[in-house]
Amino acid sequence: MTDAAVEHVDVLIVGAGISGIGGAYHLRDQCPEKTFMILENQEGYGGTWRTHTYPGIRSDSDLHTFGYRFKPWRNAPIASAEEIMTYLGEVIDENDLARHIRYQHVITAATWSSDDKLWTLEVTRDDTGEQLRFTANFLWMCQGYYRHSEGYTPTWEGMDSFKGPIVHPQTWPDDLDYAGKNVVVIGSGATAATLIPAMAEDCNHITMLQRSPTYFVAGRNINELVESLREIDIDEAWIHEIARRRILHDQNVFMELAAAEPEMVKQELLAGIREYLPDDYDVEKHFAPSYRPWRQRVAFVPDGDLFQGIASGKASVVTDHIVRFNETGIELESGEQLDADIIITATGFNLNVLGDIAFTIDGEPLAFHDAITYRGTMFTGIPNMAWVFGYFRASWTLRADMIGDFVCRLLRHMDERGAAVVTPTLRESDADMTLSPWVDPENFNPGYLSRGLHLLPKQGDHEPWQHKQLYLVEKDELPTADLEDGSLVYD
C-alpha cells in the first residue's frame, strides 16, 4: 500500500448510528476547524435501527430524551425504527454530514504510534474487498456495545431436531412467513414485548416463554405535557427542553423510589398490568420478577399492547424452564409440551468491546479489561481515544450528547495548550484506590453485561475514575470537569 492510499483526518468516528451521527454534529458545531470522517461497516446509517428489522421494532425509551437535545422530536414518545431512521436522516441532511460518512468500511485493526502521534486504521471495503488505510489524530468510538452480526442464543438440548425455523430477532429473515402459525418467543425483555403484539394478529397463536418475569410499565404512547404545550402554540424547541426536563425528573423520582420502596413500586407496576388483563389472570406469576425494580431495565409497553394481546387470547405467557427442544416444539420442566411451527430466541445480545477491532498501542496488543476508565469515556494507557457508552436506565443519547460536548472541549483545550496527545494516567494519589467492575452487578445486571463484564475496563472509587451512569450527576460534572487536575497527561 502506497502513501497515496492513506487518508488523514483530525478526528475519525467509528459508527454511523445515533452516537456517531451525534458526534459528527457536535464536531461540526463546536470544532468547525477539525476535519473528520465516520467509518461505518453497514450499508447505511442507523446502527441499531438498521440492524433490527423484526416486526414492530420500536424504541423502549421516549424520543424526547432518546432524540438529540439539538433537534426536537415531534411525534409520539415511543417511536418505530422507521420514524427514528427518518429523524437520523434529517440530522444528516440538515447538517451536511453525508459527505463525511463512508459506508461498508470494515475496520480490522487500529494501531497507535507514540512516535507519529497518530492512529492508523486498517480497513476493508465490504462491497469491493479493497484494502484501505486511514490515519487520525483522535479516535472516537461510537460503535455501541453489542455485536451487530449475531445475537446471543443459548444452546439447548435437541435444537437440531426441531423441524421449524429457529430465528434470533437480530438476524430476522425477510421471508419468514408466520401467518397462521404457532410461534414461541423465548425471552421476556423489550424485544419480546415488541415482537409479540406486532405478530399476534397474524399468528394462529404466539407464546412468550420466559424463565423468569420482567418488569413492565404500561401507559399511553402520548406525552400529555407536550400536547398541552402545543395547544397553546409554544415553540417546539421550548417544548423539547421542557419535556426532557420533566421526563428526566420523573424518571429519577421513580428510580429513587424503586430503591427506597421496592415492594411499593413493584405493586404499582403490577396494578398497571392488571388493568389490561382478566381478573383471574396470575399477574404475580408471570410479571413479578424476583429482583427489585430497576436492577434491570424496565420496559415500557405503549398502550398496553402486549397485555391486550394476552387478554384477546391471541398471545399467552408461560413461565417455566426449558428441558429440551424436540421435533414439534419445546419440552418444559413442568412436563408441559409447547408445540411450535417457529421458535424465536429473543435472548439478548453478545457484548462486543471496541467494535471487535484489534487494537495495538505502540506494538503491544491492547488489554482493554486492564484499563481504568476516566469518567466512563476515556481509559488509562489509551491515548487520544474516547468511547461513547450511554445510560442503562435513561436514554443512551443523553450521554452521547454530553460526551460530544466533552470531546469537543477536550480537543479545543489540547489546541490551546499546543498538545498533540492526551492520555488518562493514574496520579500518585490514585495508586492504591479500590477497583471495581465497569458496572456494579448488584446495581444493574442484564444478561449481556453479566456474560461480558470481564471484558470491560475497571473503575475506581473516586473521581475522575468512575463510570457513574447517573445523568443528573454527570450533567453537572462532565461540563465542568477539570482538564488540568493531573489525571490527563498531555504531550
C-alpha positions as CSV (number, residue, x, y, z in Angstrom):
1,M,0.0,0.0,0.0
2,T,1.4,3.4,-1.0
3,D,1.3,6.6,1.0
4,A,-1.1,8.0,-1.7
5,A,-3.7,5.4,-0.5
6,V,-3.7,6.8,3.1
7,E,-6.4,9.3,4.1
8,H,-5.9,11.5,7.1
9,V,-8.4,13.4,9.3
10,D,-8.2,15.1,12.6
11,V,-11.0,13.0,14.2
12,L,-12.1,9.6,13.0
13,I,-15.6,8.5,14.2
14,V,-16.3,4.7,14.2
15,G,-20.0,4.0,13.6
16,A,-22.9,5.9,11.9
17,G,-25.5,5.1,14.5
18,I,-27.1,7.6,16.9
19,S,-23.8,8.1,18.8
20,G,-21.7,8.6,15.6
21,I,-24.1,11.0,13.9
22,G,-24.4,13.0,17.1
23,G,-20.6,13.1,17.5
24,A,-20.3,14.4,13.9
25,Y,-22.9,17.1,14.6
26,H,-21.0,18.3,17.7
27,L,-17.7,18.4,15.9
28,R,-19.2,20.4,13.1
29,D,-20.9,22.7,15.5
30,Q,-18.2,23.1,18.2
31,C,-14.9,22.4,16.4
32,P,-15.6,23.6,12.8
33,E,-11.9,23.7,12.0
34,K,-11.5,20.0,12.6
35,T,-11.6,17.6,9.7
36,F,-13.5,14.4,10.4
37,M,-14.9,11.2,8.9
38,I,-17.3,8.5,10.0
39,L,-16.5,4.9,9.1
40,E,-19.5,2.6,9.1
41,N,-19.5,-1.1,8.3
42,Q,-23.1,-1.4,7.4
43,E,-24.7,-0.3,4.1
44,G,-26.2,2.8,5.6
45,Y,-26.6,4.9,8.7
46,G,-28.7,4.0,11.7
47,G,-26.8,1.4,13.7
48,T,-29.3,-0.5,15.9
49,W,-32.2,0.9,13.9
50,R,-30.8,-0.5,10.7
51,T,-29.7,-3.8,12.2
52,H,-33.0,-4.8,13.7
53,T,-35.8,-5.4,11.2
54,Y,-38.1,-7.7,13.2
55,P,-41.9,-6.9,13.3
56,G,-42.8,-3.9,15.4
57,I,-39.3,-2.7,16.1
58,R,-39.5,0.4,18.2
59,S,-37.7,2.3,20.9
60,D,-38.1,1.4,24.5
61,S,-37.1,4.9,25.6
62,D,-39.1,8.1,25.0
63,L,-37.9,10.0,22.0
64,H,-38.0,13.3,23.8
65,T,-34.8,12.1,25.6
66,F,-33.6,9.5,23.2
67,G,-33.6,12.1,20.5
68,Y,-30.8,14.6,20.4
69,R,-31.0,17.7,22.5
70,F,-30.4,19.9,19.5
71,K,-33.3,18.5,17.4
72,P,-36.8,18.5,18.8
73,W,-38.8,15.3,18.5
74,R,-42.4,16.0,17.2
75,N,-44.1,12.6,17.2
76,A,-45.3,10.0,19.8
77,P,-42.8,9.3,22.6
78,I,-42.3,5.7,21.7
79,A,-41.3,5.5,18.0
80,S,-40.9,2.9,15.3
81,A,-37.5,2.2,13.8
82,E,-38.7,3.8,10.6
83,E,-39.5,7.0,12.4
84,I,-36.1,7.0,14.1
85,M,-34.3,6.4,10.8
86,T,-36.2,9.3,9.3
87,Y,-35.2,11.5,12.2
88,L,-31.5,10.5,11.8
89,G,-31.7,11.1,8.1
90,E,-32.9,14.6,8.8
91,V,-30.0,15.3,11.1
92,I,-27.6,14.1,8.4
93,D,-29.2,16.2,5.7
94,E,-29.8,19.3,7.8
95,N,-26.1,19.4,8.9
96,D,-24.4,18.3,5.6
97,L,-23.0,15.2,7.3
98,A,-23.4,12.7,4.4
99,R,-20.2,13.7,2.7
100,H,-18.3,12.7,5.8
101,I,-19.6,9.1,6.1
102,R,-18.1,6.1,4.4
103,Y,-20.3,3.0,4.4
104,Q,-19.3,-0.6,4.1
105,H,-15.9,0.2,5.6
106,V,-14.9,-2.6,8.0
107,I,-12.1,-1.7,10.4
108,T,-9.9,-4.7,11.1
109,A,-7.1,-3.1,13.1
110,A,-6.4,0.2,14.9
111,T,-2.8,1.0,15.8
112,W,-1.4,3.9,17.9
113,S,2.1,5.1,17.4
114,S,3.5,7.4,20.1
115,D,6.3,8.3,17.6
116,D,3.9,9.5,15.0
117,K,1.2,10.6,17.5
118,L,-1.3,9.0,15.2
119,W,-3.9,6.3,15.0
120,T,-3.7,4.1,11.9
121,L,-6.7,2.1,10.9
122,E,-6.7,-0.8,8.5
123,V,-10.0,-1.0,6.6
124,T,-11.6,-3.4,4.2
125,R,-14.4,-2.2,1.9
126,D,-17.1,-4.7,2.3
127,D,-18.5,-4.1,-1.2
128,T,-15.3,-4.3,-3.2
129,G,-12.8,-6.1,-1.0
130,E,-10.4,-3.1,-1.4
131,Q,-7.8,-2.6,1.4
132,L,-7.6,0.9,2.7
133,R,-5.7,2.8,5.4
134,F,-6.8,5.8,7.4
135,T,-4.9,7.9,9.9
136,A,-6.3,10.2,12.6
137,N,-5.1,12.3,15.5
138,F,-8.1,11.3,17.6
139,L,-10.3,8.3,17.6
140,W,-14.0,8.5,18.7
141,M,-15.5,5.1,19.2
142,C,-19.3,5.3,18.6
143,Q,-19.9,1.7,17.6
144,G,-22.2,0.8,20.5
145,Y,-21.8,-2.2,22.8
146,Y,-23.1,-5.3,21.1
147,R,-22.1,-7.4,18.1
148,H,-24.4,-6.4,15.2
149,S,-23.7,-9.5,13.2
150,E,-25.2,-12.0,15.6
151,G,-27.4,-12.1,18.7
152,Y,-27.0,-14.2,21.8
153,T,-28.7,-17.6,21.6
154,P,-28.1,-20.2,24.4
155,T,-27.6,-23.8,23.4
156,W,-30.4,-26.2,24.4
157,E,-30.5,-29.9,24.0
158,G,-32.3,-31.1,20.9
159,M,-32.2,-27.8,18.9
160,D,-31.1,-29.7,15.8
161,S,-34.2,-31.9,16.0
162,F,-36.8,-29.1,15.8
163,K,-38.4,-29.2,12.3
164,G,-39.2,-25.5,12.0
165,P,-37.0,-22.4,11.8
166,I,-35.2,-21.0,14.9
167,V,-34.8,-17.3,14.5
168,H,-33.0,-14.6,16.5
169,P,-34.6,-11.1,16.1
170,Q,-31.3,-9.5,15.4
171,T,-31.0,-11.6,12.2
172,W,-34.6,-11.6,11.1
173,P,-35.2,-13.3,7.7
174,D,-37.1,-11.1,5.3
175,D,-39.1,-14.1,4.0
176,L,-40.2,-15.5,7.4
177,D,-43.9,-16.4,7.0
178,Y,-45.6,-16.7,10.3
179,A,-49.2,-16.2,9.2
180,G,-51.5,-18.8,10.8
181,K,-48.5,-20.4,12.6
182,N,-47.9,-21.2,16.2
183,V,-45.0,-19.2,17.4
184,V,-43.0,-19.4,20.6
185,V,-40.8,-16.4,21.6
186,I,-38.2,-17.3,24.2
187,G,-37.4,-14.3,26.4
188,S,-39.3,-11.6,28.2
189,G,-37.4,-8.4,27.6
190,A,-38.2,-5.3,25.5
191,T,-37.7,-7.3,22.2
192,A,-40.2,-10.0,23.1
193,A,-42.6,-7.3,24.4
194,T,-42.3,-5.6,21.0
195,L,-42.5,-8.7,18.8
196,I,-45.5,-10.4,20.3
197,P,-48.1,-7.7,19.9
198,A,-46.8,-6.9,16.4
199,M,-47.1,-10.6,15.3
200,A,-50.2,-11.7,17.3
201,E,-52.9,-10.8,14.8
202,D,-51.3,-12.7,12.0
203,C,-50.2,-15.8,14.0
204,N,-52.6,-18.6,15.0
205,H,-51.1,-18.1,18.5
206,I,-48.0,-16.7,19.9
207,T,-46.5,-17.6,23.3
208,M,-43.9,-15.7,25.4
209,L,-41.8,-18.4,27.1
210,Q,-39.8,-17.0,30.0
211,R,-37.6,-18.5,32.6
212,S,-38.4,-15.5,34.9
213,P,-40.5,-12.4,34.6
214,T,-39.5,-8.9,33.6
215,Y,-40.9,-5.6,34.9
216,F,-43.1,-3.7,32.5
217,V,-44.7,-0.4,32.8
218,A,-47.9,0.2,30.7
219,G,-49.1,3.6,29.6
220,R,-50.4,5.6,26.8
221,N,-48.0,6.4,23.9
222,I,-48.5,10.1,24.4
223,N,-46.9,12.9,26.4
224,E,-49.8,15.0,27.8
225,L,-47.5,17.8,28.8
226,V,-46.2,18.1,25.3
227,E,-49.7,18.0,23.8
228,S,-50.8,20.7,26.3
229,L,-47.9,23.0,25.4
230,R,-48.6,22.5,21.7
231,E,-52.2,23.6,22.2
232,I,-51.0,27.0,23.4
233,D,-48.6,27.3,20.5
234,I,-45.3,27.1,22.5
235,D,-42.2,26.9,20.3
236,E,-41.1,23.3,19.6
237,A,-37.6,23.9,20.9
238,W,-39.0,25.1,24.2
239,I,-41.4,22.1,24.3
240,H,-38.5,19.8,23.6
241,E,-36.4,21.1,26.5
242,I,-39.4,21.3,29.0
243,A,-40.4,17.7,28.1
244,R,-36.9,16.4,28.6
245,R,-36.6,18.0,32.0
246,R,-39.9,16.7,33.1
247,I,-39.2,13.2,31.9
248,L,-35.8,13.1,33.5
249,H,-37.1,14.4,36.8
250,D,-39.9,11.8,36.8
251,Q,-37.5,9.0,35.9
252,N,-35.2,10.0,38.7
253,V,-38.0,10.1,41.2
254,F,-39.1,6.6,40.0
255,M,-35.6,5.2,40.3
256,E,-35.1,6.6,43.8
257,L,-38.5,5.3,44.9
258,A,-37.6,1.8,43.4
259,A,-34.5,1.7,45.5
260,A,-36.2,3.0,48.7
261,E,-39.6,1.3,48.4
262,P,-39.1,-1.6,46.0
263,E,-42.2,-3.5,47.1
264,M,-44.5,-0.5,46.7
265,V,-43.1,0.2,43.2
266,K,-43.5,-3.4,42.3
267,Q,-47.2,-3.4,43.3
268,E,-47.8,-0.2,41.4
269,L,-46.3,-1.7,38.2
270,L,-48.3,-4.9,38.6
271,A,-51.5,-2.9,39.2
272,G,-50.9,-1.1,35.9
273,I,-50.7,-4.5,34.1
274,R,-53.8,-5.9,35.9
275,E,-55.9,-3.1,34.3
276,Y,-55.5,-4.8,30.9
277,L,-55.9,-8.5,32.0
278,P,-58.8,-10.6,33.2
279,D,-59.4,-10.6,37.0
280,D,-58.4,-14.3,37.3
281,Y,-55.1,-13.9,35.4
282,D,-52.0,-14.8,37.5
283,V,-50.1,-11.5,37.2
284,E,-47.8,-12.3,40.1
285,K,-46.5,-15.5,38.5
286,H,-45.9,-14.0,35.0
287,F,-45.0,-10.4,35.7
288,A,-43.4,-10.2,39.2
289,P,-39.6,-10.7,39.0
290,S,-37.6,-11.9,42.0
291,Y,-35.3,-8.8,41.8
292,R,-36.3,-5.2,42.8
293,P,-37.5,-2.8,40.1
294,W,-34.7,-1.2,38.0
295,R,-32.0,-3.8,38.7
296,Q,-32.7,-4.5,35.1
297,R,-34.2,-2.1,32.6
298,V,-38.0,-1.6,33.0
299,A,-39.6,-1.9,29.5
300,F,-42.4,0.4,28.5
301,V,-45.4,-1.2,26.8
302,P,-47.2,1.6,24.9
303,D,-50.9,1.4,25.2
304,G,-50.5,-1.9,27.0
305,D,-50.4,-3.7,23.6
306,L,-48.7,-6.8,24.9
307,F,-51.3,-7.2,27.6
308,Q,-54.1,-6.5,25.2
309,G,-52.8,-9.4,23.1
310,I,-52.9,-11.7,26.1
311,A,-56.4,-10.6,27.0
312,S,-57.6,-11.3,23.5
313,G,-56.4,-14.9,23.6
314,K,-54.0,-14.4,20.6
315,A,-51.0,-14.4,22.9
316,S,-50.0,-16.1,26.2
317,V,-47.2,-16.2,28.7
318,V,-45.6,-19.4,30.0
319,T,-43.2,-19.1,32.9
320,D,-41.1,-22.3,33.0
321,H,-37.7,-23.8,32.3
322,I,-36.7,-25.4,29.0
323,V,-35.7,-29.1,29.3
324,R,-35.1,-29.7,25.6
325,F,-36.2,-29.0,22.1
326,N,-37.9,-31.7,20.1
327,E,-39.3,-32.1,16.6
328,T,-42.5,-30.2,17.3
329,G,-41.5,-27.7,19.9
330,I,-40.2,-27.4,23.4
331,E,-40.4,-29.7,26.4
332,L,-40.7,-27.8,29.7
333,E,-39.6,-28.7,33.2
334,S,-43.2,-28.8,34.3
335,G,-43.8,-31.6,31.9
336,E,-45.8,-29.4,29.5
337,Q,-45.1,-29.5,25.8
338,L,-45.1,-26.2,23.9
339,D,-45.8,-27.0,20.2
340,A,-44.5,-24.5,17.7
341,D,-44.0,-24.0,14.0
342,I,-41.5,-21.3,14.6
343,I,-39.3,-20.5,17.6
344,I,-37.9,-17.1,18.1
345,T,-35.0,-16.6,20.5
346,A,-35.3,-13.1,21.9
347,T,-32.5,-13.9,24.3
348,G,-30.3,-10.9,24.1
349,F,-27.0,-9.5,22.7
350,N,-23.4,-10.5,22.5
351,L,-21.3,-7.8,24.1
352,N,-18.5,-6.5,21.9
353,V,-15.6,-4.5,23.0
354,L,-14.5,-1.5,20.9
355,G,-16.2,-3.0,17.8
356,D,-14.2,-6.2,17.9
357,I,-11.3,-4.3,16.3
358,A,-7.8,-5.5,17.1
359,F,-6.2,-2.6,19.0
360,T,-2.5,-2.1,19.4
361,I,-0.7,0.5,21.4
362,D,3.0,1.1,20.4
363,G,3.3,-2.5,19.2
364,E,1.5,-4.1,22.2
365,P,-2.0,-5.6,21.9
366,L,-4.5,-3.7,24.0
367,A,-5.7,-5.5,27.1
368,F,-8.8,-3.3,27.5
369,H,-10.0,-5.2,30.6
370,D,-6.9,-4.0,32.4
371,A,-7.6,-0.3,31.7
372,I,-9.3,2.0,34.2
373,T,-11.9,4.4,32.9
374,Y,-11.7,8.1,33.0
375,R,-15.3,9.4,33.5
376,G,-16.7,6.4,31.7
377,T,-15.4,7.6,28.3
378,M,-11.6,7.5,28.2
379,F,-9.2,4.9,29.5
380,T,-5.7,4.7,31.2
381,G,-2.9,3.9,28.8
382,I,-5.0,4.6,25.6
383,P,-4.1,7.9,24.1
384,N,-6.4,10.1,22.1
385,M,-9.5,7.9,22.2
386,A,-13.0,8.3,23.6
387,W,-15.8,5.7,23.7
388,V,-19.5,6.5,23.9
389,F,-21.3,4.3,26.3
390,G,-24.7,5.6,27.1
391,Y,-27.1,5.2,30.0
392,F,-28.8,1.9,31.0
393,R,-31.7,3.4,32.9
394,A,-32.1,6.7,31.0
395,S,-31.8,7.3,27.2
396,W,-28.5,6.4,25.6
397,T,-28.4,9.7,23.7
398,L,-28.3,11.8,26.8
399,R,-24.8,10.6,27.5
400,A,-23.8,10.6,23.8
401,D,-24.6,14.4,23.7
402,M,-22.7,15.0,26.9
403,I,-19.7,13.1,25.6
404,G,-19.9,15.1,22.4
405,D,-19.5,18.3,24.4
406,F,-16.7,16.8,26.5
407,V,-14.7,15.6,23.5
408,C,-15.0,18.9,21.7
409,R,-14.0,20.8,24.8
410,L,-11.0,18.5,25.3
411,L,-9.9,18.9,21.6
412,R,-10.1,22.7,21.9
413,H,-8.2,22.6,25.2
414,M,-5.4,20.5,23.6
415,D,-5.2,23.1,20.8
416,E,-4.9,25.9,23.3
417,R,-2.1,24.3,25.2
418,G,-0.4,23.0,22.0
419,A,-0.7,19.4,22.8
420,A,-1.0,16.6,20.2
421,V,-1.6,13.7,22.7
422,V,-3.8,13.2,25.8
423,T,-3.7,10.1,27.9
424,P,-5.6,9.3,31.1
425,T,-3.0,8.4,33.7
426,L,-3.3,7.5,37.3
427,R,-1.8,10.1,39.6
428,E,0.3,9.1,42.6
429,S,-2.7,9.7,44.9
430,D,-4.7,7.2,42.8
431,A,-2.3,4.3,43.0
432,D,-4.0,2.5,45.9
433,M,-7.6,3.2,45.1
434,T,-10.1,0.2,45.2
435,L,-11.1,-1.0,41.7
436,S,-14.5,-2.4,40.8
437,P,-16.2,-3.6,37.6
438,W,-17.3,-1.3,34.8
439,V,-20.8,-1.6,36.3
440,D,-21.8,-2.8,39.8
441,P,-23.6,-6.1,39.2
442,E,-25.6,-5.6,42.3
443,N,-26.9,-2.4,40.9
444,F,-27.5,-3.4,37.2
445,N,-27.1,-6.9,35.8
446,P,-28.7,-7.7,32.5
447,G,-27.5,-10.9,30.9
448,Y,-25.3,-9.4,28.2
449,L,-23.3,-7.5,30.9
450,S,-23.1,-10.4,33.2
451,R,-21.7,-12.6,30.4
452,G,-19.2,-10.0,29.3
453,L,-18.3,-7.9,32.3
454,H,-14.8,-9.5,32.4
455,L,-14.0,-8.0,29.0
456,L,-14.6,-4.4,30.1
457,P,-12.4,-1.9,31.9
458,K,-12.4,-1.3,35.7
459,Q,-13.5,1.8,37.6
460,G,-12.0,3.4,40.7
461,D,-13.6,4.5,43.9
462,H,-13.3,8.3,43.3
463,E,-13.4,10.9,40.6
464,P,-12.4,11.0,37.8
465,W,-12.0,7.2,37.6
466,Q,-15.7,6.3,37.8
467,H,-18.4,5.3,35.4
468,K,-21.4,6.7,37.2
469,Q,-24.4,6.0,35.0
470,L,-26.2,8.9,36.6
471,Y,-27.4,11.6,34.3
472,L,-28.5,14.1,36.9
473,V,-25.0,13.9,38.4
474,E,-23.0,13.9,35.1
475,K,-24.9,16.7,33.5
476,D,-23.2,19.0,36.0
477,E,-19.9,17.2,36.4
478,L,-18.8,16.5,32.8
479,P,-19.2,20.1,31.5
480,T,-17.1,21.4,34.4
481,A,-14.5,18.5,34.6
482,D,-11.1,19.9,35.4
483,L,-8.9,19.1,32.4
484,E,-5.8,20.1,34.3
485,D,-6.1,18.1,37.5
486,G,-3.2,15.8,36.6
487,S,-5.3,12.8,35.5
488,L,-4.9,13.7,31.9
489,V,-1.3,13.8,30.7
490,Y,-0.6,15.9,27.6
491,D,2.2,15.7,25.1
